[in-house]
């Protein structure tokens, strides 16, 4: 408090000597304040503009990504539906055996073709619940005991699956891989219509 009083007293006793300096300082203060206010206003406007542009860009990118995911899911469902009508696949389901080499090779080639069709599918399994045999898009046949993704088969066998499920898979390297699993009954079970 004493220091403030000393400064005020010093200012009163030692004012700028010339009228030119006082006028110069006064004009500068009146010129700088409006310029600073305008600069702050335009800076605020520019910041709002860039934020809104960034938001619009992010929103557009997100919508494109969700549309791509929806398109891939639709494509996977259509592929599963087509597989349900394939005669070779139906014969594997009804008469599962690894001894039908030509049929199984044709099925695994079809599964691999679906996988490589750029529709977002990483793996396709064909599981016969009768004999617990699996054919994959990697052109390999497995028994249930040898298969690496038993969680998918167990959920199908127990009936605890949904037509589309979000799952995780533990990799050999110790990490986890998140993915969407789509199940399709073969042969297709027609929907039941109830009259009320």
PyMOL commands that place a pseudoatom at each C-alpha (Angstrom):
pseudoatom trace, name=CA, resn=UNK, resi=1, chain=A, elem=C, hetatm=0, pos=[0.000, 0.000, 0.000]
pseudoatom trace, name=CA, resn=UNK, resi=2, chain=A, elem=C, hetatm=0, pos=[2.851, 2.382, 0.841]
pseudoatom trace, name=CA, resn=UNK, resi=3, chain=A, elem=C, hetatm=0, pos=[4.472, 1.673, -2.505]
pseudoatom trace, name=CA, resn=UNK, resi=4, chain=A, elem=C, hetatm=0, pos=[1.297, 2.633, -4.368]
pseudoatom trace, name=CA, resn=UNK, resi=5, chain=A, elem=C, hetatm=0, pos=[1.128, 5.908, -2.480]
pseudoatom trace, name=CA, resn=UNK, resi=6, chain=A, elem=C, hetatm=0, pos=[4.756, 6.628, -3.299]
pseudoatom trace, name=CA, resn=UNK, resi=7, chain=A, elem=C, hetatm=0, pos=[4.141, 5.957, -7.005]
pseudoatom trace, name=CA, resn=UNK, resi=8, chain=A, elem=C, hetatm=0, pos=[1.114, 8.265, -7.069]
pseudoatom trace, name=CA, resn=UNK, resi=9, chain=A, elem=C, hetatm=0, pos=[3.045, 10.969, -5.275]
pseudoatom trace, name=CA, resn=UNK, resi=10, chain=A, elem=C, hetatm=0, pos=[5.970, 10.569, -7.688]
pseudoatom trace, name=CA, resn=UNK, resi=11, chain=A, elem=C, hetatm=0, pos=[3.628, 10.794, -10.686]
pseudoatom trace, name=CA, resn=UNK, resi=12, chain=A, elem=C, hetatm=0, pos=[2.043, 13.974, -9.383]
pseudoatom trace, name=CA, resn=UNK, resi=13, chain=A, elem=C, hetatm=0, pos=[5.370, 15.636, -8.845]
pseudoatom trace, name=CA, resn=UNK, resi=14, chain=A, elem=C, hetatm=0, pos=[7.130, 14.404, -12.030]
pseudoatom trace, name=CA, resn=UNK, resi=15, chain=A, elem=C, hetatm=0, pos=[4.679, 14.671, -14.861]
pseudoatom trace, name=CA, resn=UNK, resi=16, chain=A, elem=C, hetatm=0, pos=[5.922, 14.588, -18.451]
pseudoatom trace, name=CA, resn=UNK, resi=17, chain=A, elem=C, hetatm=0, pos=[7.442, 17.942, -19.124]
pseudoatom trace, name=CA, resn=UNK, resi=18, chain=A, elem=C, hetatm=0, pos=[6.256, 18.608, -22.597]
pseudoatom trace, name=CA, resn=UNK, resi=19, chain=A, elem=C, hetatm=0, pos=[2.779, 18.890, -23.993]
pseudoatom trace, name=CA, resn=UNK, resi=20, chain=A, elem=C, hetatm=0, pos=[3.995, 17.037, -27.099]
pseudoatom trace, name=CA, resn=UNK, resi=21, chain=A, elem=C, hetatm=0, pos=[4.841, 13.891, -25.138]
pseudoatom trace, name=CA, resn=UNK, resi=22, chain=A, elem=C, hetatm=0, pos=[1.519, 13.981, -23.275]
pseudoatom trace, name=CA, resn=UNK, resi=23, chain=A, elem=C, hetatm=0, pos=[-0.397, 14.384, -26.530]
pseudoatom trace, name=CA, resn=UNK, resi=24, chain=A, elem=C, hetatm=0, pos=[1.654, 11.666, -28.207]
pseudoatom trace, name=CA, resn=UNK, resi=25, chain=A, elem=C, hetatm=0, pos=[0.969, 9.190, -25.385]
pseudoatom trace, name=CA, resn=UNK, resi=26, chain=A, elem=C, hetatm=0, pos=[-2.724, 10.066, -25.308]
pseudoatom trace, name=CA, resn=UNK, resi=27, chain=A, elem=C, hetatm=0, pos=[-3.143, 9.588, -29.073]
pseudoatom trace, name=CA, resn=UNK, resi=28, chain=A, elem=C, hetatm=0, pos=[-1.284, 6.274, -28.963]
pseudoatom trace, name=CA, resn=UNK, resi=29, chain=A, elem=C, hetatm=0, pos=[-3.510, 4.966, -26.195]
pseudoatom trace, name=CA, resn=UNK, resi=30, chain=A, elem=C, hetatm=0, pos=[-6.654, 5.949, -28.123]
pseudoatom trace, name=CA, resn=UNK, resi=31, chain=A, elem=C, hetatm=0, pos=[-5.295, 4.401, -31.338]
pseudoatom trace, name=CA, resn=UNK, resi=32, chain=A, elem=C, hetatm=0, pos=[-4.046, 1.149, -29.793]
pseudoatom trace, name=CA, resn=UNK, resi=33, chain=A, elem=C, hetatm=0, pos=[-7.184, 0.275, -27.810]
pseudoatom trace, name=CA, resn=UNK, resi=34, chain=A, elem=C, hetatm=0, pos=[-9.527, 0.061, -30.851]
pseudoatom trace, name=CA, resn=UNK, resi=35, chain=A, elem=C, hetatm=0, pos=[-6.904, -1.864, -32.828]
pseudoatom trace, name=CA, resn=UNK, resi=36, chain=A, elem=C, hetatm=0, pos=[-6.489, -4.346, -29.970]
pseudoatom trace, name=CA, resn=UNK, resi=37, chain=A, elem=C, hetatm=0, pos=[-10.261, -4.748, -29.671]
pseudoatom trace, name=CA, resn=UNK, resi=38, chain=A, elem=C, hetatm=0, pos=[-10.604, -5.376, -33.414]
pseudoatom trace, name=CA, resn=UNK, resi=39, chain=A, elem=C, hetatm=0, pos=[-7.717, -7.857, -33.371]
pseudoatom trace, name=CA, resn=UNK, resi=40, chain=A, elem=C, hetatm=0, pos=[-9.302, -9.769, -30.486]
pseudoatom trace, name=CA, resn=UNK, resi=41, chain=A, elem=C, hetatm=0, pos=[-12.688, -9.784, -32.263]
pseudoatom trace, name=CA, resn=UNK, resi=42, chain=A, elem=C, hetatm=0, pos=[-11.265, -11.083, -35.556]
pseudoatom trace, name=CA, resn=UNK, resi=43, chain=A, elem=C, hetatm=0, pos=[-9.139, -13.632, -33.721]
pseudoatom trace, name=CA, resn=UNK, resi=44, chain=A, elem=C, hetatm=0, pos=[-12.247, -14.921, -31.965]
pseudoatom trace, name=CA, resn=UNK, resi=45, chain=A, elem=C, hetatm=0, pos=[-14.155, -15.079, -35.274]
pseudoatom trace, name=CA, resn=UNK, resi=46, chain=A, elem=C, hetatm=0, pos=[-11.315, -16.976, -36.964]
pseudoatom trace, name=CA, resn=UNK, resi=47, chain=A, elem=C, hetatm=0, pos=[-11.114, -19.433, -34.079]
pseudoatom trace, name=CA, resn=UNK, resi=48, chain=A, elem=C, hetatm=0, pos=[-14.868, -20.107, -34.263]
pseudoatom trace, name=CA, resn=UNK, resi=49, chain=A, elem=C, hetatm=0, pos=[-14.653, -20.563, -38.029]
pseudoatom trace, name=CA, resn=UNK, resi=50, chain=A, elem=C, hetatm=0, pos=[-11.810, -23.104, -37.787]
pseudoatom trace, name=CA, resn=UNK, resi=51, chain=A, elem=C, hetatm=0, pos=[-13.561, -24.981, -35.005]
pseudoatom trace, name=CA, resn=UNK, resi=52, chain=A, elem=C, hetatm=0, pos=[-16.769, -25.227, -37.025]
pseudoatom trace, name=CA, resn=UNK, resi=53, chain=A, elem=C, hetatm=0, pos=[-14.849, -26.325, -40.145]
pseudoatom trace, name=CA, resn=UNK, resi=54, chain=A, elem=C, hetatm=0, pos=[-12.968, -28.913, -38.111]
pseudoatom trace, name=CA, resn=UNK, resi=55, chain=A, elem=C, hetatm=0, pos=[-16.236, -30.172, -36.619]
pseudoatom trace, name=CA, resn=UNK, resi=56, chain=A, elem=C, hetatm=0, pos=[-17.851, -30.439, -40.065]
pseudoatom trace, name=CA, resn=UNK, resi=57, chain=A, elem=C, hetatm=0, pos=[-14.835, -32.290, -41.459]
pseudoatom trace, name=CA, resn=UNK, resi=58, chain=A, elem=C, hetatm=0, pos=[-14.781, -34.731, -38.531]
pseudoatom trace, name=CA, resn=UNK, resi=59, chain=A, elem=C, hetatm=0, pos=[-18.534, -35.268, -38.798]
pseudoatom trace, name=CA, resn=UNK, resi=60, chain=A, elem=C, hetatm=0, pos=[-18.257, -35.970, -42.528]
pseudoatom trace, name=CA, resn=UNK, resi=61, chain=A, elem=C, hetatm=0, pos=[-15.354, -38.398, -41.988]
pseudoatom trace, name=CA, resn=UNK, resi=62, chain=A, elem=C, hetatm=0, pos=[-17.304, -40.188, -39.242]
pseudoatom trace, name=CA, resn=UNK, resi=63, chain=A, elem=C, hetatm=0, pos=[-20.385, -40.528, -41.459]
pseudoatom trace, name=CA, resn=UNK, resi=64, chain=A, elem=C, hetatm=0, pos=[-18.271, -41.907, -44.305]
pseudoatom trace, name=CA, resn=UNK, resi=65, chain=A, elem=C, hetatm=0, pos=[-16.699, -44.430, -41.928]
pseudoatom trace, name=CA, resn=UNK, resi=66, chain=A, elem=C, hetatm=0, pos=[-20.064, -45.576, -40.546]
pseudoatom trace, name=CA, resn=UNK, resi=67, chain=A, elem=C, hetatm=0, pos=[-21.447, -45.885, -44.071]
pseudoatom trace, name=CA, resn=UNK, resi=68, chain=A, elem=C, hetatm=0, pos=[-18.471, -48.058, -45.033]
pseudoatom trace, name=CA, resn=UNK, resi=69, chain=A, elem=C, hetatm=0, pos=[-19.001, -50.275, -41.982]
pseudoatom trace, name=CA, resn=UNK, resi=70, chain=A, elem=C, hetatm=0, pos=[-22.730, -50.563, -42.732]
pseudoatom trace, name=CA, resn=UNK, resi=71, chain=A, elem=C, hetatm=0, pos=[-21.957, -51.423, -46.347]
pseudoatom trace, name=CA, resn=UNK, resi=72, chain=A, elem=C, hetatm=0, pos=[-19.489, -54.130, -45.303]
pseudoatom trace, name=CA, resn=UNK, resi=73, chain=A, elem=C, hetatm=0, pos=[-21.975, -55.625, -42.841]
pseudoatom trace, name=CA, resn=UNK, resi=74, chain=A, elem=C, hetatm=0, pos=[-24.679, -55.663, -45.514]
pseudoatom trace, name=CA, resn=UNK, resi=75, chain=A, elem=C, hetatm=0, pos=[-22.246, -57.280, -47.946]
pseudoatom trace, name=CA, resn=UNK, resi=76, chain=A, elem=C, hetatm=0, pos=[-21.300, -59.930, -45.364]
pseudoatom trace, name=CA, resn=UNK, resi=77, chain=A, elem=C, hetatm=0, pos=[-24.967, -60.697, -44.675]
pseudoatom trace, name=CA, resn=UNK, resi=78, chain=A, elem=C, hetatm=0, pos=[-25.693, -61.034, -48.380]
pseudoatom trace, name=CA, resn=UNK, resi=79, chain=A, elem=C, hetatm=0, pos=[-22.695, -63.352, -48.803]
pseudoatom trace, name=CA, resn=UNK, resi=80, chain=A, elem=C, hetatm=0, pos=[-23.880, -65.474, -45.856]
pseudoatom trace, name=CA, resn=UNK, resi=81, chain=A, elem=C, hetatm=0, pos=[-27.341, -65.646, -47.375]
pseudoatom trace, name=CA, resn=UNK, resi=82, chain=A, elem=C, hetatm=0, pos=[-25.919, -66.756, -50.727]
pseudoatom trace, name=CA, resn=UNK, resi=83, chain=A, elem=C, hetatm=0, pos=[-23.818, -69.400, -48.987]
pseudoatom trace, name=CA, resn=UNK, resi=84, chain=A, elem=C, hetatm=0, pos=[-26.944, -70.787, -47.343]
pseudoatom trace, name=CA, resn=UNK, resi=85, chain=A, elem=C, hetatm=0, pos=[-28.315, -71.639, -50.802]
pseudoatom trace, name=CA, resn=UNK, resi=86, chain=A, elem=C, hetatm=0, pos=[-25.124, -73.240, -52.163]
pseudoatom trace, name=CA, resn=UNK, resi=87, chain=A, elem=C, hetatm=0, pos=[-25.662, -76.978, -52.852]
pseudoatom trace, name=CA, resn=UNK, resi=88, chain=A, elem=C, hetatm=0, pos=[-22.074, -77.974, -52.011]
pseudoatom trace, name=CA, resn=UNK, resi=89, chain=A, elem=C, hetatm=0, pos=[-22.294, -76.175, -48.697]
pseudoatom trace, name=CA, resn=UNK, resi=90, chain=A, elem=C, hetatm=0, pos=[-25.661, -77.772, -47.938]
pseudoatom trace, name=CA, resn=UNK, resi=91, chain=A, elem=C, hetatm=0, pos=[-24.196, -81.205, -48.679]
pseudoatom trace, name=CA, resn=UNK, resi=92, chain=A, elem=C, hetatm=0, pos=[-21.306, -80.547, -46.243]
pseudoatom trace, name=CA, resn=UNK, resi=93, chain=A, elem=C, hetatm=0, pos=[-23.785, -79.562, -43.539]
pseudoatom trace, name=CA, resn=UNK, resi=94, chain=A, elem=C, hetatm=0, pos=[-26.014, -82.597, -44.058]
pseudoatom trace, name=CA, resn=UNK, resi=95, chain=A, elem=C, hetatm=0, pos=[-23.187, -85.108, -44.748]
pseudoatom trace, name=CA, resn=UNK, resi=96, chain=A, elem=C, hetatm=0, pos=[-20.107, -83.700, -42.998]
pseudoatom trace, name=CA, resn=UNK, resi=97, chain=A, elem=C, hetatm=0, pos=[-16.892, -85.559, -43.747]
pseudoatom trace, name=CA, resn=UNK, resi=98, chain=A, elem=C, hetatm=0, pos=[-13.353, -84.721, -44.758]
pseudoatom trace, name=CA, resn=UNK, resi=99, chain=A, elem=C, hetatm=0, pos=[-13.273, -87.673, -47.182]
pseudoatom trace, name=CA, resn=UNK, resi=100, chain=A, elem=C, hetatm=0, pos=[-15.187, -85.676, -49.851]
pseudoatom trace, name=CA, resn=UNK, resi=101, chain=A, elem=C, hetatm=0, pos=[-12.011, -83.896, -50.927]
pseudoatom trace, name=CA, resn=UNK, resi=102, chain=A, elem=C, hetatm=0, pos=[-13.319, -82.426, -54.184]
pseudoatom trace, name=CA, resn=UNK, resi=103, chain=A, elem=C, hetatm=0, pos=[-16.471, -81.011, -52.558]
pseudoatom trace, name=CA, resn=UNK, resi=104, chain=A, elem=C, hetatm=0, pos=[-14.565, -79.620, -49.570]
pseudoatom trace, name=CA, resn=UNK, resi=105, chain=A, elem=C, hetatm=0, pos=[-11.914, -78.056, -51.805]
pseudoatom trace, name=CA, resn=UNK, resi=106, chain=A, elem=C, hetatm=0, pos=[-14.639, -76.367, -53.855]
pseudoatom trace, name=CA, resn=UNK, resi=107, chain=A, elem=C, hetatm=0, pos=[-16.316, -75.089, -50.680]
pseudoatom trace, name=CA, resn=UNK, resi=108, chain=A, elem=C, hetatm=0, pos=[-13.058, -73.724, -49.235]
pseudoatom trace, name=CA, resn=UNK, resi=109, chain=A, elem=C, hetatm=0, pos=[-12.268, -72.028, -52.567]
pseudoatom trace, name=CA, resn=UNK, resi=110, chain=A, elem=C, hetatm=0, pos=[-15.726, -70.393, -52.494]
pseudoatom trace, name=CA, resn=UNK, resi=111, chain=A, elem=C, hetatm=0, pos=[-15.135, -69.231, -48.918]
pseudoatom trace, name=CA, resn=UNK, resi=112, chain=A, elem=C, hetatm=0, pos=[-11.720, -67.851, -49.874]
pseudoatom trace, name=CA, resn=UNK, resi=113, chain=A, elem=C, hetatm=0, pos=[-13.208, -66.050, -52.895]
pseudoatom trace, name=CA, resn=UNK, resi=114, chain=A, elem=C, hetatm=0, pos=[-15.751, -64.380, -50.608]
pseudoatom trace, name=CA, resn=UNK, resi=115, chain=A, elem=C, hetatm=0, pos=[-12.992, -63.381, -48.196]
pseudoatom trace, name=CA, resn=UNK, resi=116, chain=A, elem=C, hetatm=0, pos=[-10.835, -61.796, -50.906]
pseudoatom trace, name=CA, resn=UNK, resi=117, chain=A, elem=C, hetatm=0, pos=[-13.724, -59.888, -52.524]
pseudoatom trace, name=CA, resn=UNK, resi=118, chain=A, elem=C, hetatm=0, pos=[-12.876, -56.642, -50.653]
pseudoatom trace, name=CA, resn=UNK, resi=119, chain=A, elem=C, hetatm=0, pos=[-16.034, -56.804, -48.561]
pseudoatom trace, name=CA, resn=UNK, resi=120, chain=A, elem=C, hetatm=0, pos=[-14.319, -56.517, -45.200]
pseudoatom trace, name=CA, resn=UNK, resi=121, chain=A, elem=C, hetatm=0, pos=[-14.443, -60.184, -44.221]
pseudoatom trace, name=CA, resn=UNK, resi=122, chain=A, elem=C, hetatm=0, pos=[-11.278, -61.498, -42.601]
pseudoatom trace, name=CA, resn=UNK, resi=123, chain=A, elem=C, hetatm=0, pos=[-12.334, -65.074, -41.942]
pseudoatom trace, name=CA, resn=UNK, resi=124, chain=A, elem=C, hetatm=0, pos=[-15.252, -67.250, -42.938]
pseudoatom trace, name=CA, resn=UNK, resi=125, chain=A, elem=C, hetatm=0, pos=[-16.057, -70.504, -41.138]
pseudoatom trace, name=CA, resn=UNK, resi=126, chain=A, elem=C, hetatm=0, pos=[-18.417, -73.248, -42.220]
pseudoatom trace, name=CA, resn=UNK, resi=127, chain=A, elem=C, hetatm=0, pos=[-19.278, -75.360, -39.167]
pseudoatom trace, name=CA, resn=UNK, resi=128, chain=A, elem=C, hetatm=0, pos=[-21.160, -78.631, -39.177]
pseudoatom trace, name=CA, resn=UNK, resi=129, chain=A, elem=C, hetatm=0, pos=[-22.659, -79.032, -35.751]
pseudoatom trace, name=CA, resn=UNK, resi=130, chain=A, elem=C, hetatm=0, pos=[-23.422, -82.731, -36.447]
pseudoatom trace, name=CA, resn=UNK, resi=131, chain=A, elem=C, hetatm=0, pos=[-19.835, -83.953, -36.711]
pseudoatom trace, name=CA, resn=UNK, resi=132, chain=A, elem=C, hetatm=0, pos=[-18.116, -80.873, -35.234]
pseudoatom trace, name=CA, resn=UNK, resi=133, chain=A, elem=C, hetatm=0, pos=[-16.131, -80.211, -38.424]
pseudoatom trace, name=CA, resn=UNK, resi=134, chain=A, elem=C, hetatm=0, pos=[-15.037, -76.783, -39.684]
pseudoatom trace, name=CA, resn=UNK, resi=135, chain=A, elem=C, hetatm=0, pos=[-13.985, -75.587, -43.141]
pseudoatom trace, name=CA, resn=UNK, resi=136, chain=A, elem=C, hetatm=0, pos=[-12.411, -72.125, -43.320]
pseudoatom trace, name=CA, resn=UNK, resi=137, chain=A, elem=C, hetatm=0, pos=[-11.663, -69.462, -45.894]
pseudoatom trace, name=CA, resn=UNK, resi=138, chain=A, elem=C, hetatm=0, pos=[-7.973, -70.152, -45.241]
pseudoatom trace, name=CA, resn=UNK, resi=139, chain=A, elem=C, hetatm=0, pos=[-8.507, -73.408, -47.170]
pseudoatom trace, name=CA, resn=UNK, resi=140, chain=A, elem=C, hetatm=0, pos=[-8.089, -75.575, -44.092]
pseudoatom trace, name=CA, resn=UNK, resi=141, chain=A, elem=C, hetatm=0, pos=[-10.382, -78.104, -42.449]
pseudoatom trace, name=CA, resn=UNK, resi=142, chain=A, elem=C, hetatm=0, pos=[-10.452, -78.585, -38.679]
pseudoatom trace, name=CA, resn=UNK, resi=143, chain=A, elem=C, hetatm=0, pos=[-12.101, -80.783, -36.139]
pseudoatom trace, name=CA, resn=UNK, resi=144, chain=A, elem=C, hetatm=0, pos=[-13.659, -78.932, -33.218]
pseudoatom trace, name=CA, resn=UNK, resi=145, chain=A, elem=C, hetatm=0, pos=[-10.767, -79.900, -30.930]
pseudoatom trace, name=CA, resn=UNK, resi=146, chain=A, elem=C, hetatm=0, pos=[-8.167, -78.456, -33.340]
pseudoatom trace, name=CA, resn=UNK, resi=147, chain=A, elem=C, hetatm=0, pos=[-10.027, -75.248, -34.174]
pseudoatom trace, name=CA, resn=UNK, resi=148, chain=A, elem=C, hetatm=0, pos=[-8.565, -71.964, -32.877]
pseudoatom trace, name=CA, resn=UNK, resi=149, chain=A, elem=C, hetatm=0, pos=[-11.801, -69.945, -32.434]
pseudoatom trace, name=CA, resn=UNK, resi=150, chain=A, elem=C, hetatm=0, pos=[-13.854, -72.297, -30.286]
pseudoatom trace, name=CA, resn=UNK, resi=151, chain=A, elem=C, hetatm=0, pos=[-15.724, -69.369, -28.721]
pseudoatom trace, name=CA, resn=UNK, resi=152, chain=A, elem=C, hetatm=0, pos=[-17.534, -68.739, -32.028]
pseudoatom trace, name=CA, resn=UNK, resi=153, chain=A, elem=C, hetatm=0, pos=[-18.441, -72.414, -32.376]
pseudoatom trace, name=CA, resn=UNK, resi=154, chain=A, elem=C, hetatm=0, pos=[-19.494, -72.732, -28.735]
pseudoatom trace, name=CA, resn=UNK, resi=155, chain=A, elem=C, hetatm=0, pos=[-21.803, -69.749, -28.987]
pseudoatom trace, name=CA, resn=UNK, resi=156, chain=A, elem=C, hetatm=0, pos=[-23.403, -71.242, -32.095]
pseudoatom trace, name=CA, resn=UNK, resi=157, chain=A, elem=C, hetatm=0, pos=[-23.717, -74.749, -30.595]
pseudoatom trace, name=CA, resn=UNK, resi=158, chain=A, elem=C, hetatm=0, pos=[-25.273, -73.464, -27.385]
pseudoatom trace, name=CA, resn=UNK, resi=159, chain=A, elem=C, hetatm=0, pos=[-27.697, -71.188, -29.241]
pseudoatom trace, name=CA, resn=UNK, resi=160, chain=A, elem=C, hetatm=0, pos=[-26.489, -68.171, -27.260]
pseudoatom trace, name=CA, resn=UNK, resi=161, chain=A, elem=C, hetatm=0, pos=[-25.506, -66.208, -30.359]
pseudoatom trace, name=CA, resn=UNK, resi=162, chain=A, elem=C, hetatm=0, pos=[-27.135, -63.233, -32.017]
pseudoatom trace, name=CA, resn=UNK, resi=163, chain=A, elem=C, hetatm=0, pos=[-27.265, -62.888, -35.822]
pseudoatom trace, name=CA, resn=UNK, resi=164, chain=A, elem=C, hetatm=0, pos=[-24.558, -60.242, -35.413]
pseudoatom trace, name=CA, resn=UNK, resi=165, chain=A, elem=C, hetatm=0, pos=[-22.225, -60.035, -32.421]
pseudoatom trace, name=CA, resn=UNK, resi=166, chain=A, elem=C, hetatm=0, pos=[-19.310, -57.837, -31.380]
pseudoatom trace, name=CA, resn=UNK, resi=167, chain=A, elem=C, hetatm=0, pos=[-16.566, -60.155, -30.113]
pseudoatom trace, name=CA, resn=UNK, resi=168, chain=A, elem=C, hetatm=0, pos=[-12.901, -60.145, -29.161]
pseudoatom trace, name=CA, resn=UNK, resi=169, chain=A, elem=C, hetatm=0, pos=[-10.354, -62.782, -29.997]
pseudoatom trace, name=CA, resn=UNK, resi=170, chain=A, elem=C, hetatm=0, pos=[-7.092, -63.374, -28.122]
pseudoatom trace, name=CA, resn=UNK, resi=171, chain=A, elem=C, hetatm=0, pos=[-4.217, -63.608, -30.588]
pseudoatom trace, name=CA, resn=UNK, resi=172, chain=A, elem=C, hetatm=0, pos=[-1.165, -65.838, -30.287]
pseudoatom trace, name=CA, resn=UNK, resi=173, chain=A, elem=C, hetatm=0, pos=[0.988, -62.784, -29.540]
pseudoatom trace, name=CA, resn=UNK, resi=174, chain=A, elem=C, hetatm=0, pos=[-1.006, -61.979, -26.396]
pseudoatom trace, name=CA, resn=UNK, resi=175, chain=A, elem=C, hetatm=0, pos=[-3.084, -59.129, -27.825]
pseudoatom trace, name=CA, resn=UNK, resi=176, chain=A, elem=C, hetatm=0, pos=[-6.777, -58.974, -28.552]
pseudoatom trace, name=CA, resn=UNK, resi=177, chain=A, elem=C, hetatm=0, pos=[-8.520, -58.427, -31.861]
pseudoatom trace, name=CA, resn=UNK, resi=178, chain=A, elem=C, hetatm=0, pos=[-11.987, -56.852, -31.921]
pseudoatom trace, name=CA, resn=UNK, resi=179, chain=A, elem=C, hetatm=0, pos=[-14.360, -57.783, -34.719]
pseudoatom trace, name=CA, resn=UNK, resi=180, chain=A, elem=C, hetatm=0, pos=[-17.962, -58.371, -35.693]
pseudoatom trace, name=CA, resn=UNK, resi=181, chain=A, elem=C, hetatm=0, pos=[-19.206, -61.936, -36.161]
pseudoatom trace, name=CA, resn=UNK, resi=182, chain=A, elem=C, hetatm=0, pos=[-22.193, -62.642, -38.380]
pseudoatom trace, name=CA, resn=UNK, resi=183, chain=A, elem=C, hetatm=0, pos=[-23.964, -65.998, -38.013]
pseudoatom trace, name=CA, resn=UNK, resi=184, chain=A, elem=C, hetatm=0, pos=[-26.115, -67.619, -40.700]
pseudoatom trace, name=CA, resn=UNK, resi=185, chain=A, elem=C, hetatm=0, pos=[-28.011, -70.876, -40.215]
pseudoatom trace, name=CA, resn=UNK, resi=186, chain=A, elem=C, hetatm=0, pos=[-27.602, -73.367, -43.059]
pseudoatom trace, name=CA, resn=UNK, resi=187, chain=A, elem=C, hetatm=0, pos=[-30.057, -74.480, -44.269]
pseudoatom trace, name=CA, resn=UNK, resi=188, chain=A, elem=C, hetatm=0, pos=[-31.966, -71.314, -43.644]
pseudoatom trace, name=CA, resn=UNK, resi=189, chain=A, elem=C, hetatm=0, pos=[-34.682, -71.543, -41.068]
pseudoatom trace, name=CA, resn=UNK, resi=190, chain=A, elem=C, hetatm=0, pos=[-37.748, -69.760, -42.412]
pseudoatom trace, name=CA, resn=UNK, resi=191, chain=A, elem=C, hetatm=0, pos=[-39.296, -67.175, -40.113]
pseudoatom trace, name=CA, resn=UNK, resi=192, chain=A, elem=C, hetatm=0, pos=[-42.312, -68.285, -38.134]
pseudoatom trace, name=CA, resn=UNK, resi=193, chain=A, elem=C, hetatm=0, pos=[-45.445, -66.198, -38.647]
pseudoatom trace, name=CA, resn=UNK, resi=194, chain=A, elem=C, hetatm=0, pos=[-48.051, -66.337, -35.938]
pseudoatom trace, name=CA, resn=UNK, resi=195, chain=A, elem=C, hetatm=0, pos=[-51.637, -65.322, -36.572]
pseudoatom trace, name=CA, resn=UNK, resi=196, chain=A, elem=C, hetatm=0, pos=[-53.168, -63.581, -33.617]
for i in range(1, 196): cmd.bond("trace and resi %d" % i, "trace and resi %d" % (i + 1))
show_as sticks, trace
zoom trace
